[in-house]
Each structure stands twice: as structure tokens, then as C-alpha cells.
């Protein structure tokens, strides 16, 4: 049976164009959610739609979601399960289509109900993962999350029997949003991709979140691409997704746009298929529909400008090798060697500390690894705990990261880009911004 899906073959369809830009937008009211999707579709950019779910749905508290809707209390996302399939079909009717895919983003460690609801509503794309939606966001034991995600993947994969190719994006390249050196991010997203494949998915995307240094990010995405090619089975249709910085965002409008522009340029230079956009408003509140569209159009314009400097269909430029790929490969191979079932291998990896996410307080995480930002602005390991990667990327300095250093690091991107924006007093529009100045220039000032 031939299959089709809104995300299936997305990388091939976008090969000669820049990345698709996508918001993380979600509203509780069906009318507003539909208006948001319509606005995103009309934006002056190549866009993908999003239904981002609310916090109550994330933790299966459907009674609270229903009560909030009855009381007219706005939620911080779309309550997919509570609204039911008929309402969601009406939201999507005439909007979702081959030229405008829509993805559900949710944050749940136990996604069974969400997967069932999105399939019933006629959707075929979502994201998350047994590790990436468990450790940062929940107290659910990793073993329980892994079982739920395995079951959910298998049920999601049944869409293929109806002639629809479902798509699942790993959130593994975004663990904790910040202070996690790239090798671990790459390893987790590739391992989640393998988990998805093991449980029936064939259309998969792998993520990487923009970090603190553009050169390190370029090397990291190149490493992700090479390792995905090496480890994912040949029957996998996969692409790469770049996220605009997921940590503390600049508080000035100009500073936020500098970060977003750098993310768009990173996506183009590394050949990413999609860019998840963050709006300037997100440093202090949930953005409006108009602010989402403005950010999408800005990112699209920045990507188009960068594409004029990158020949169409050109392979991504080779990045310097500081050992990120070797570090990620070592982690992947160490985990795969723990058990033939990848779900059990992931559980054992965290139990042994072979995977250890910095500053993550989940009870199944060892919590012995630490990251820091070096003088050049690159993320490094201060401690690798029990992970089998000591010394691979160099720069590991075994010392305790104090509270003042951690707080400074957490605000590094915010601080440097706000300062750059304030110094430049840049009030120009998206297509007039100077591409030659970056936060790295501040370190030379």
C-alpha cells in the first residue's frame, strides 16, 4: 500500500529551498486556535502549523482543563483531549493540507491519550520522546515513560495501515534547553530516533537546539547528520530540525531578533529542514498571534538572506572537528551495548550514569554531570560523571560549578545579545539587519 503523510518526504520536498519555519503556538479556544493557524499559513514565509497543548493535558489532568474551559479561563495551550476530535477537525478544516502540515507539540511523558486524540482528529505528526519528554518535564519514572512511549509509537504507526505515514520528532536535542554540551544532545536525539524506528515509525525528525556559540552549533548539526546517517536504518525517512535558543531569551526586542537571525542562518548553513521559531515576547509572556507571525516572517527573511550566500542544493560546509561527533558516537554505542531492546537500554543507561543530563533533577538522572561556558563562549563539560566520554572533546575541567557561575551562564545568551542590541541601537527591519555582527564580537570589544 502506498502511504502519504503531511511530513513524509518533507526533506526531499524542501531540498532546493530554505528551512520551513514553525511556531510553538497554542491557544485554548478553538476559534483563536483556528485564527492562529490561518495567520501562520498566510505569513510571508514557508511555514508549518502547530497545535501546542496546555499544561493540564500534558499531565493528564483533564478535569482541570474541562473546568477551565467551562469557566472561560484561558489555558497556556490547546486542550486536544478535552475538546475532542470533532472540534479539532473543525479547527483544521480547510487549513491543514499537503502545503501546510500541522504538528501537535505537547510535553507529555505519558502520551497515550494525546496520540489517540490526534489520530482521531485526522493529524499525523507530533513530537517528544521517552527521555526528552520525561526527564525535564515530569516526575514519571523513566521506565514507565518508556513503556508508554513504546505503546504510543506502535499505535501511532498503525496509521500506515490506513495509507497515512505518521511522523514523530525527537525532542532529544533540546534537553533542559541550555547548559548541556552538544555531544549528549546529539546522542539522545539519535537514540530516540532509533527507539521510534524500533516501535514502528519510519518518518522521523531529529532535533538540535541552538546553544551559545555558532561555530560549535555548526559542528554539532554536522555531527548529528553524520551519526543519523550511520545509525538510522536505511528505510527511515528523516530530517533535522533546528530550534532557536531554548534558554533565557534576550529581553530587548533587538537582542531577541539577533538570536533568532543566528538560528535561521544556522538552519540554512547546516541544511536543516525546519526551524522552530521563538518570539521576542517569550522572555516575559505568551506571544500573540501577531507576534508569532512577525517572528516567523523575520526568521523566513533571515533564512532567505542567508540562502543567497549558500548555493541551492549545496552540501553543508564542513565544520571544524573538536570531537563532538566522536563523543556522541561513544555515548550511542555505550547505550546500545547495554541491552538489545533500546527502551531497556535507555533505562539502564540512566541507571548506570552512561547518560546524565546536567542540572536535571529527575530521580532517574544521576545528576553528576555539569556543563559550563568557556572563555570563547562554547559549552564544555565541567564534569562528565560516569558517562564514558572523559577527555574526548577536550576542555573538561573537573571542578564544582558554583551558583554565581551557573547563574551567569544561564543568562549568557540573554546578556550578550541584549548588550549587543543596546550598543548598536539597531531599529532596522528584518531584511535590513546587518549579518556581520554577532555576540562573539562583544568579547572582542
C-alpha positions as CSV (number, residue, x, y, z in Angstrom):
1,X,0.0,0.0,0.0
2,X,1.4,3.4,-0.9
3,X,1.3,5.8,2.0
4,X,1.1,9.6,2.3
5,X,1.6,11.9,5.2
6,X,2.0,15.6,5.8
7,X,5.6,15.2,7.0
8,X,6.6,12.2,4.9
9,X,9.3,13.2,2.5
10,X,9.5,16.7,3.8
11,X,13.3,17.0,3.5
12,X,13.1,15.9,-0.2
13,X,10.4,18.4,-0.9
14,X,12.4,21.2,0.7
15,X,15.8,20.3,-0.7
16,X,16.2,23.3,-3.0
17,X,14.6,25.8,-0.7
18,X,15.4,27.2,2.8
19,X,14.0,25.7,6.0
20,X,10.4,25.7,6.9
21,X,9.7,28.0,9.8
22,X,7.4,26.8,12.6
23,X,5.9,28.4,15.8
24,X,5.3,26.7,19.1
25,X,1.9,28.3,19.2
26,X,-1.2,27.1,21.1
27,X,-4.4,28.6,22.3
28,X,-7.2,27.1,24.4
29,X,-10.2,28.4,22.4
30,X,-10.9,26.7,19.1
31,X,-11.7,29.9,17.3
32,X,-8.5,31.6,18.3
33,X,-6.5,28.4,17.6
34,X,-8.0,28.3,14.1
35,X,-7.3,32.0,13.6
36,X,-3.7,31.4,14.7
37,X,-3.2,28.6,12.2
38,X,-4.8,30.7,9.4
39,X,-2.4,33.6,10.2
40,X,0.6,31.3,10.2
41,X,-0.5,29.8,6.8
42,X,-0.8,33.3,5.3
43,X,2.5,34.5,6.7
44,X,5.2,35.7,4.2
45,X,7.3,32.7,4.8
46,X,7.3,28.9,4.2
47,X,5.5,27.7,7.3
48,X,4.4,24.7,9.3
49,X,1.4,24.9,11.6
50,X,1.5,23.9,15.3
51,X,-1.0,22.8,17.9
52,X,0.8,23.3,21.2
53,X,-1.1,21.6,24.0
54,X,-1.7,23.0,27.5
55,X,-0.1,22.0,30.8
56,X,-3.2,20.2,32.2
57,X,-3.3,17.9,29.1
58,X,0.4,17.3,29.4
59,X,-0.1,15.7,32.9
60,X,-3.5,14.0,32.1
61,X,-5.4,16.4,34.3
62,X,-8.4,16.6,32.0
63,X,-10.8,17.6,34.8
64,X,-8.9,20.8,35.3
65,X,-8.8,21.5,31.6
66,X,-12.5,20.9,31.3
67,X,-13.2,23.2,34.3
68,X,-11.1,26.0,32.9
69,X,-12.9,25.8,29.6
70,X,-16.3,25.9,31.3
71,X,-15.2,28.9,33.4
72,X,-13.8,30.7,30.4
73,X,-10.3,30.6,31.9
74,X,-7.6,30.8,29.2
75,X,-5.1,27.9,29.2
76,X,-1.5,28.0,28.0
77,X,-2.2,25.8,25.1
78,X,-4.8,23.8,23.2
79,X,-6.6,21.1,25.2
80,X,-6.7,18.5,22.4
81,X,-8.1,15.6,24.5
82,X,-10.8,17.7,26.2
83,X,-12.0,19.4,23.0
84,X,-12.4,16.1,21.3
85,X,-11.9,15.1,17.6
86,X,-14.9,16.9,16.1
87,X,-13.9,20.2,17.5
88,X,-10.3,19.8,16.3
89,X,-11.4,18.7,12.9
90,X,-13.4,21.9,12.6
91,X,-10.3,23.9,13.7
92,X,-8.2,22.2,10.9
93,X,-10.9,22.1,8.2
94,X,-9.7,23.9,5.1
95,X,-6.3,24.9,6.7
96,X,-4.3,21.7,7.1
97,X,-3.2,20.2,3.8
98,X,-0.2,19.0,1.8
99,X,1.1,22.5,1.5
100,X,0.5,23.3,5.2
101,X,1.4,20.4,7.6
102,X,0.3,20.7,11.2
103,X,2.1,19.1,14.1
104,X,1.0,18.5,17.7
105,X,3.5,19.6,20.4
106,X,2.7,18.6,23.9
107,X,5.4,17.8,26.5
108,X,3.8,14.6,28.0
109,X,5.8,11.8,29.4
110,X,2.7,9.5,29.1
111,X,1.3,10.4,25.6
112,X,-1.2,7.6,25.0
113,X,-4.3,9.7,25.2
114,X,-2.7,12.5,23.1
115,X,-1.7,10.1,20.4
116,X,-5.2,8.6,20.3
117,X,-6.8,12.1,20.2
118,X,-4.6,13.5,17.4
119,X,-5.1,10.4,15.3
120,X,-8.9,10.6,15.8
121,X,-8.8,14.3,14.7
122,X,-7.0,13.5,11.5
123,X,-3.5,14.6,12.4
124,X,-0.4,12.6,11.6
125,X,2.6,14.5,13.2
126,X,3.8,15.0,16.7
127,X,7.0,15.1,18.8
128,X,8.6,14.2,22.1
129,X,10.3,11.0,23.3
130,X,10.7,8.7,26.2
131,X,13.7,10.6,27.6
132,X,13.2,14.1,26.3
133,X,9.6,14.4,27.5
134,X,10.2,12.6,30.8
135,X,13.3,13.9,32.4
136,X,12.9,17.7,32.0
137,X,9.1,17.8,32.4
138,X,7.9,15.2,34.8
139,X,8.3,13.0,37.9
140,X,7.2,10.0,36.0
141,X,9.7,7.1,36.3
142,X,11.7,6.7,33.1
143,X,10.8,3.0,32.9
144,X,7.1,3.9,33.0
145,X,7.6,6.7,30.4
146,X,9.5,4.3,28.1
147,X,6.7,1.7,28.2
148,X,4.1,4.4,27.5
149,X,6.1,5.8,24.5
150,X,6.7,2.3,23.1
151,X,2.9,1.6,23.2
152,X,2.1,5.0,21.8
153,X,4.6,4.7,18.9
154,X,3.2,1.3,17.9
155,X,-0.4,2.7,18.0
156,X,0.7,5.8,16.0
157,X,2.4,3.5,13.5
158,X,-0.9,1.8,12.8
159,X,-1.8,4.9,10.7
160,X,0.2,3.3,8.0
161,X,-2.5,0.6,7.7
162,X,-4.8,3.4,6.6
163,X,-2.4,4.7,4.0
164,X,-1.0,7.5,6.1
165,X,2.6,7.8,7.1
166,X,2.8,9.2,10.7
167,X,5.7,11.4,11.7
168,X,7.4,11.7,15.1
169,X,10.1,14.3,16.0
170,X,12.5,13.6,18.8
171,X,12.9,16.5,21.3
172,X,16.2,14.9,22.5
173,X,18.3,17.7,21.1
174,X,16.8,20.2,23.4
175,X,17.3,18.7,26.9
176,X,16.9,21.3,29.6
177,X,17.1,24.0,26.9
178,X,20.7,25.0,27.9
179,X,23.9,24.1,29.6
180,X,24.0,20.6,28.0
181,X,27.1,20.2,25.7
182,X,26.2,19.1,22.2
183,X,27.5,15.5,22.3
184,X,24.8,14.5,24.8
185,X,22.1,16.3,22.9
186,X,23.0,14.5,19.7
187,X,23.2,11.1,21.3
188,X,19.8,11.4,23.0
189,X,18.0,12.5,19.8
190,X,19.6,9.8,17.7
191,X,18.8,7.2,20.4
192,X,15.2,8.4,20.5
193,X,15.1,8.2,16.7
194,X,16.2,4.5,17.0
195,X,13.5,3.9,19.6
196,X,10.9,5.3,17.3
197,X,12.0,3.1,14.5
198,X,12.1,0.0,16.7
199,X,8.4,0.7,17.6
200,X,7.2,1.1,14.0
201,X,7.8,4.7,12.9
202,X,9.5,5.3,9.6
203,X,9.2,9.1,9.2
204,X,11.3,10.7,11.9
205,X,13.0,14.1,12.6
206,X,15.9,14.7,14.9
207,X,16.4,18.0,16.8
208,X,19.1,20.3,17.9
209,X,18.7,23.5,19.9
210,X,20.9,26.5,19.2
211,X,23.4,26.9,22.0
212,X,26.0,29.6,22.9
213,X,28.4,29.5,20.0
214,X,27.6,29.4,16.3
215,X,30.7,27.5,15.3
216,X,30.1,24.8,17.9
217,X,26.5,24.6,16.7
218,X,27.5,24.2,13.1
219,X,29.8,21.3,14.1
220,X,27.1,19.8,16.2
221,X,24.5,19.7,13.5
222,X,27.0,18.3,11.0
223,X,27.8,15.6,13.6
224,X,24.1,14.9,14.1
225,X,23.7,14.5,10.3
226,X,26.6,12.1,10.0
227,X,25.5,10.0,13.0
228,X,21.9,9.8,11.9
229,X,23.1,8.6,8.5
230,X,25.3,5.9,10.3
231,X,22.8,4.7,12.8
232,X,19.2,5.1,11.4
233,X,18.1,2.1,9.3
234,X,18.0,2.7,5.5
235,X,14.2,2.6,5.4
236,X,14.0,5.7,7.6
237,X,12.7,9.0,6.1
238,X,14.4,11.5,8.4
239,X,15.3,15.2,8.6
240,X,16.9,17.7,11.0
241,X,15.1,20.3,13.0
242,X,16.9,23.3,14.5
243,X,15.4,25.2,17.5
244,X,16.0,28.8,18.3
245,X,17.7,29.1,21.7
246,X,15.5,27.4,24.3
247,X,17.1,29.0,27.4
248,X,16.7,32.5,28.9
249,X,15.9,34.7,25.9
250,X,17.1,38.3,25.5
251,X,14.6,40.8,27.0
252,X,15.2,43.5,24.4
253,X,13.4,43.2,21.0
254,X,16.7,43.7,19.1
255,X,18.6,41.2,21.2
256,X,15.9,38.5,20.6
257,X,16.0,39.2,16.9
258,X,19.8,38.8,16.8
259,X,19.4,35.3,18.4
260,X,16.6,34.3,16.0
261,X,18.5,35.5,13.0
262,X,21.5,33.4,14.1
263,X,19.2,30.4,14.4
264,X,17.8,30.9,10.9
265,X,21.3,31.3,9.5
266,X,22.4,28.1,11.3
267,X,19.4,26.2,9.9
268,X,20.3,27.3,6.3
269,X,24.1,26.6,6.6
270,X,23.6,23.2,8.1
271,X,20.8,22.1,5.7
272,X,18.1,21.7,8.3
273,X,14.6,21.2,7.0
274,X,12.7,23.0,9.7
275,X,13.4,25.8,12.2
276,X,11.4,26.1,15.4
277,X,10.9,29.8,16.0
278,X,10.9,31.7,19.3
279,X,9.3,35.1,19.5
280,X,10.8,38.1,21.3
281,X,7.8,38.2,23.6
282,X,8.6,34.8,25.1
283,X,11.1,36.2,27.6
284,X,8.2,37.5,29.6
285,X,4.8,36.2,28.4
286,X,2.9,34.0,25.9
287,X,3.1,35.7,22.5
288,X,0.0,36.8,20.5
289,X,-0.9,35.5,17.0
290,X,0.6,38.7,15.5
291,X,3.9,38.3,17.4
292,X,4.2,34.7,16.2
293,X,3.7,35.7,12.6
294,X,6.1,38.6,13.0
295,X,8.8,36.2,14.3
296,X,8.1,33.7,11.5
297,X,8.4,36.3,8.8
298,X,11.6,37.6,10.4
299,X,13.1,34.2,10.5
300,X,12.0,33.4,7.0
301,X,13.6,36.6,5.7
302,X,16.8,35.9,7.6
303,X,16.9,32.4,6.2
304,X,16.3,33.7,2.6
305,X,19.1,36.3,3.0
306,X,21.5,33.6,4.2
307,X,20.4,31.3,1.4
308,X,21.6,33.9,-1.1
309,X,25.0,33.3,0.3
310,X,24.6,29.5,0.3
311,X,24.2,27.9,-3.2
312,X,21.0,25.9,-3.7
313,X,21.4,22.1,-3.1
314,X,24.9,22.8,-1.8
315,X,26.1,20.3,0.8
316,X,26.6,21.9,4.2
317,X,30.1,23.4,4.6
318,X,32.4,21.1,6.6
319,X,32.7,22.2,10.2
320,X,35.9,22.0,12.3
321,X,36.1,18.7,14.3
322,X,36.6,19.3,18.0
323,X,35.3,15.8,18.9
324,X,31.6,16.3,19.2
325,X,30.8,13.5,16.8
326,X,33.2,11.1,18.5
327,X,31.7,12.0,21.9
328,X,28.1,11.4,20.7
329,X,29.0,8.2,18.9
330,X,30.7,6.9,22.1
331,X,27.5,7.6,24.1
332,X,25.2,6.0,21.5
333,X,27.3,2.8,21.2
334,X,27.7,2.6,25.0
335,X,23.9,2.7,25.4
336,X,23.1,0.3,22.6
337,X,25.6,-2.2,24.2
338,X,23.5,-2.4,27.4
339,X,20.5,-4.3,26.0
340,X,19.1,-5.4,22.7
341,X,15.8,-3.6,23.4
342,X,16.5,0.1,23.1
343,X,13.9,1.1,25.7
344,X,15.5,-1.1,28.3
345,X,18.9,0.1,27.2
346,X,17.9,3.7,27.8
347,X,16.6,2.9,31.3
348,X,19.8,1.1,32.1
349,X,22.0,3.9,30.7
350,X,20.5,6.4,33.1
351,X,20.7,3.9,36.0
352,X,24.4,3.5,35.3
353,X,25.0,7.2,34.6
354,X,26.1,6.5,31.0
355,X,23.6,9.2,30.1
356,X,23.5,12.0,32.6
357,X,21.8,15.4,31.9
358,X,23.4,18.4,33.6
359,X,21.3,20.1,36.2
360,X,18.3,17.8,35.7
361,X,16.6,17.0,39.0
362,X,14.6,13.9,37.8
363,X,15.1,11.0,40.2
364,X,16.3,8.7,37.4
365,X,19.1,11.1,36.4
366,X,22.4,10.7,38.2
367,X,22.9,14.4,38.3
368,X,26.7,14.2,38.5
369,X,27.4,15.9,35.1
370,X,27.9,19.6,34.8
371,X,28.4,22.0,31.9
372,X,30.0,25.4,31.7
373,X,30.7,28.1,29.1
374,X,34.3,28.7,28.4
375,X,36.0,32.0,27.6
376,X,35.3,31.6,23.9
377,X,31.6,31.1,24.6
378,X,31.5,27.4,23.9
379,X,29.7,24.8,26.1
380,X,32.1,22.4,27.8
381,X,32.0,19.7,30.4
382,X,33.0,20.6,33.9
383,X,32.2,17.1,35.0
384,X,31.0,14.1,32.9
385,X,30.0,12.0,35.9
386,X,30.0,8.3,34.9
387,X,29.5,9.0,31.2
388,X,32.2,7.1,29.1
389,X,33.4,10.2,27.3
390,X,36.1,11.7,29.5
391,X,38.5,13.8,27.5
392,X,37.1,13.1,24.0
393,X,36.2,16.7,23.3
394,X,38.9,18.2,25.5
395,X,38.3,21.2,27.7
396,X,36.9,19.1,30.6
397,X,37.8,20.7,33.8
398,X,36.9,18.8,37.0
399,X,35.6,21.4,39.4
400,X,32.4,22.4,41.1
401,X,30.4,24.9,39.1
402,X,29.4,27.5,41.8
403,X,26.0,29.2,41.9
404,X,27.3,32.5,40.7
405,X,29.0,30.9,37.6
406,X,25.8,28.9,36.9
407,X,23.6,31.9,37.1
408,X,25.9,33.9,34.9
409,X,26.0,31.1,32.3
410,X,22.2,30.7,32.3
411,X,21.9,34.4,31.3
412,X,24.8,34.4,28.9
413,X,22.8,34.4,25.7
414,X,20.3,36.9,27.1
415,X,23.0,39.2,28.4
416,X,25.4,39.2,25.4
417,X,22.7,39.7,22.8
418,X,20.9,42.4,24.8
419,X,24.1,44.3,25.2
420,X,24.9,44.0,21.5
421,X,21.4,45.3,20.6
422,X,21.7,48.2,23.0
423,X,25.1,49.1,21.8
424,X,24.1,49.0,18.2
425,X,20.7,50.7,18.8
426,X,19.5,48.6,15.8
427,X,16.0,49.5,14.9
428,X,16.1,48.3,11.3
429,X,13.7,45.8,9.7
430,X,14.3,42.1,9.2
431,X,15.6,42.4,5.7
432,X,17.9,45.4,6.6
433,X,19.7,43.8,9.5
434,X,23.5,43.6,9.2
435,X,24.6,39.9,9.0
436,X,28.1,40.7,10.0
437,X,27.8,41.4,13.7
438,X,27.4,38.6,16.3
439,X,27.6,38.2,20.0
440,X,31.1,36.9,19.6
441,X,32.1,40.5,18.6
442,X,31.3,41.7,22.1
443,X,34.0,39.5,23.5
444,X,36.5,41.4,21.3
445,X,35.1,44.8,22.4
